[in-house]
Amino acid sequence: MGNGSTEILKMVDEAFLAVHKKVVGVDPTYESVYRYATNSKADAIKVPLLKDYRMDIPGVVSATKANYRDVGFVYICNPNNPIGNIIPKQEIKMLLESLPGDVPVLIDEAYHHFVDTSDYATSVPYVSEGRPVIVARTFSKIAALAGMRLGYAIAPKDLIDRIRPYALTYVNALVKHGAVAALKDKENEARVKRLNTQIRNKTTSELKAFGYESIPSQSNFFMVNTGRDVTPVIEEFRKKNILVGRKFPPMNNWLRVSVGTEQEMTKFMTAFKEILPAGGPKPAAAAPGAE
């Protein structure tokens, strides 16, 4: 266990990344692992997303094999933050079967509980098979216990033994009681998942009707293409007392939106229609003299 799953990620970095070692993952993704690597004087090999914003798993395998001697571990966020999409279970299987058998794979399942498609499966069973897989989970998302800070790792004993020395000394006892209560409350978990899916799909459908593309998401957030640099767009939302996600280069035109209550998303849509024009992003004007 750790003080949030971010501590788990940091523990893995510290355990497997010596100076000049490398972590391999996609870009963009959850950045903390890359930041921890930089702080440890290690490096990150970032494989760009595919044109449809899926994670390039063959690219991750190739990058790992090409840098095998220097790779400390592979990092996969599934569902991917900030995109919200998943790696299908068959691609996860291909990843694990294609990588060198001694390369640890850290799979961040922070948003696992929101997924509602049969194409996805948790990677926890691979731990039981003895594969070098570390699955990180958190109580900050569907359980809404972010302020209490509790995460955990599921991994083979030899990998747990590698990362345990890098943990902070204690996890708050009261927090652990809250986590046990959350684990038992399956009814609330199902309710939150159902509402999240309904409200997310309703909002993205309204955006599509207004002319704006969003990337299909399996999480409690989504990305919508504004067709322009999002920095001033974010500021316009802030002026209306609505906080949306920051810019995620190289997706500079895409706005990351967390799914709130139905009332909050109605307010978001009202503001969106005031800030951005109907009909969606306009194509760039042709240069003078262009055919």
N, C-alpha and C positions, 0 to 999 in steps of 0.2 A: 504494500500500500504506500501511497505518497500523498503529499499535500496538493491535491489536484493531479490530473494525469500529466500536466506540464512537468511536475517533478519527476514522474516516471520517464518522460522523454529526456529530461536532463540527466537522469541517472544512466540511461542507456548511452547517451553521448559520452559521458565521463568514463564509462566502463570500456567502451570499444573504440574511442577515437583518441589515439595518441597524437602528438604533434605531427602534422603533415599527413595523417590518415584522412580518409575520405568517406563521406556518407553520400549515397546515390539515391536520388528521388526525382520527382517531376517538378515542374515549375509552370504556373504558381501552385502552391500547396500551403499547408500550415507551416509558417516560417520559423517557429521557435527552434526546431531541430537544427536548421541551418544556422541560426543565430548562435545557438550553444556551440556548434562546431567552430564557428569563427572565433568565439571567445576562448576556445581551447587550442587555438592556433592550428586547427584542422581545416579541411576544405570540404566543399560541397560540389558534387557533380549534378547539375540540374538539367534534366531532360525535358525539353519543351513539350507542352500538350500537343495532341494532334489537331488538325484543322477544325474538327467538330468538338474540340475541348475535352475529348476523352483522354485518359492517361495512356501514355505510350509505353505499354509494358514490354514489348520487344525491344524498345529503345533502352529501357532500364536494364534489361538483361544484357544487352550488348555493351552498355557503358560499364556495367559491373565486371564483365569478363575482360574488357579491354584494360581495366585498371585493377585487376584482381588482387595483386600483391599489396595494393595501397588501400583497398576498401575495408572499412571497419564494419559497416552494416548498410543495409538498404532500408529506406523509410517509405512507407506507403500509408496514406491517409484515405480510409475507405469507410463511408463516403468522403470525397475530397472536399476540403475546405480551402478556398472560398467558393468552389464551383457548385458543390452539392450533388454531383453525379457519383456513380459507383463504378467500381471495377467488377464486372460479372465474375461469378464464381469459377467459371471455366478459365478465365484469364488469370485469376489468382493461382489456380492449380498449375497452369502453364508456367507462371512466374517461379513458383517454388520448385517445380520439376526441372526448370532450365538453369537455375542459378547453381553455382558451386555449392556443394553440400555443407561447407563449413562457414558460409557467409550468413550471419544472423539477419533476419528480416523483422523489422519493427512495424507492426500494422496497427495504426491508430484508429480505433473504432469508437471515437467519441460520439459520433452521430448514428451509430449502429441501430439504436432502438427506433429511429424514425423511418427506417427503410420499409417499403411496402411493395416489394417485387420479388418474384420467385427467381429472378436472374442473380440475386445476391445471396450470399451465405456468409455467416461469421467464419473467421479463420481459427477459432478456438479448437476445433477438432484436429487441426494440424499439430497442435501442441501435444495432444494425446498420442499422435503417431510418432512423436519424438523428433519432429523436424525443428530446425533452429528458428522458431517463430516466437516473437514476443508480442502479445496482443495487449494494447493499452486501452483501458476504459475509464470513464469518468461519471461522477454523479452530478456534474454541472449542467447537463443538457436536459434530458427528458425528465429527470428527477427534480430539476430546478434548485439544486443545492450548491450553486456556484460559489456563493459567499462562504460556505462551510469548508470548501477545499478538500475534496477527497477523490483520489483516483486509485486504480490498481492495475497490476500487470498479471497476465496469465502466460506462463512460459515453462519450458522444461527446467528441472531443478538445477542443472549445471549453469543455465543462463541466469536464473534467479540468484544463484550464488555469486555470479559475476557482478550483478548490478546492485545487490543488497548493500554492500559496504558504502555506496554513494548516497544512500538515503539519509534524510534528516533523522535525528534521533527518535522523534516521537510523532505519532498522529493523534490528534485530539480525541479523547475517549468519547466525549459527547457527540462529536461528529460521526464516530463509528456507530453509535446508537441510532442516529438519524439515518445513516445509510442502510442499516438493517431494516428499519421501518419502511424505507423507500423500496427496498428489494421485495418486501412482502406485499406491497400495495400494487398488485398487478392491475386492479381495476382502474386506478388513477393513471397508470402508465398507458393502458389501452385507450383511455379517454383522451389523454394529451396527444397521443399518436393520431387518433382519428380526427380530432379537431385541427391539428396541424396540417394534415393532408388535405382536409376539406378547404381550409382557409387559404393555404398555399395555392391549390389548384384554382380556386375561385379568383384569386388575385392575378395569377399569371394568365388566366383566360381573359380577364378584363384588360390586362395590358396588351394582349394579342389583338383584341378587338379595337383597341386604341392605336394599334400599329406598331407595337414594340415586341421584339423577340426576347424570350428568356430561355435559358438552358434548362432542359428538364432536370428537376432536382428530386432527390430522395432524402432531403434533410429539412431542417427548420429554417432554411434561408434559400435564396435563389439569386441568380445573376440576370440582370436585364440590360440589354444594349440600348444606351441612350443616343448613340450616334455622334457623340461629342465627348470632349474631355470631361470627366466626371467631377473634377475638383470644384468648378463653380456650381455645378449641379448640387453637390453635397452641401455647399454653403447656402444655396437657396432653400434646401430642405431645413437646414439648421435655423434659418430665419423664421421658418414656420413651426419651430419647436419639434421638428422630427429629425431624429438622428439615424442616419443610414451608414453603411460601411464605408471605409476609406477606399482610396484607389489601390488596385492590385495590378501593377505593371507585370507583363506588357498589355494587359487587358484594360487599357486606359479609358475606354469608352463604356465599360461595363460597371453597373452599379450593383453592389451587394446589398440585399435587403433581407433582414430578419423577419420571420413570420410572427406577427403579434396576434392579439385578439381580433375578432371580427370588426369591432369598433375602431381599433387602431389601424387596421388595414384599409378600412373605409376612409379614414382621415388621410392615410398615405396616398390612396388613389386620387382623392380630391386634390391634394397638393401636387401630385405627379402631373395631373391634367392642367394645372395652373402654371407649372414650371416648363413643361415640354410640349411641343406642338402636336396636334392630332395628326395621324397618318404615319407616324414613325420617322426614323432618321431619313433625311433627304440625301440622295446621292450627291457626291462631290461634283461641282461644276467642271465641265471640260475646259482645258486650257485654251486660250485664244488660238484659233487656227487648227485645232485638233479635229481629226475626222471623227 
